[in-house]
């Protein structure tokens, strides 16, 4: 509902030219629901890929010592915890950029902002992620 409300606010200038408000609202709501479903599907696929990578069969296919596997798993868990502690916007923009490999243009369209704003938000999100990882490292030590 919040995304729908934000989309309506973003398109408030177009409201002056709208003749049928119900249809206009329906179109906005439909687009937002479809975007949510796509995002959920991508997230589910990403989690399935990560789960498959962490399965015992996949672990046996990697080279390295058992210590390397433990360290890699610990690093992955630290990144997961750090991502979980970020704001939804920071987490979403990082995951879309680095797991789904979205371009700045795609991110800008998705968020309804300019590309330079996406660049700034990515810098800020990476900085916040580094802070969280450092805090987790201090807690672990």
Secondary structure, DSSP 8 states (H G I E B T S, - for coil): -HHHHHHHHHTGGGGGG-S-HHHHHHHHHHHHHHHHHHHHHHHHHHHHHHHHHHSHHHHHHS-S-HHHHHHHHHHHHHHHHHHHHS-HHHHHHHHHHHTS---HHHHHHHHTS-HHHHHHHHHHHHHHHHHHHHHHHHHH-
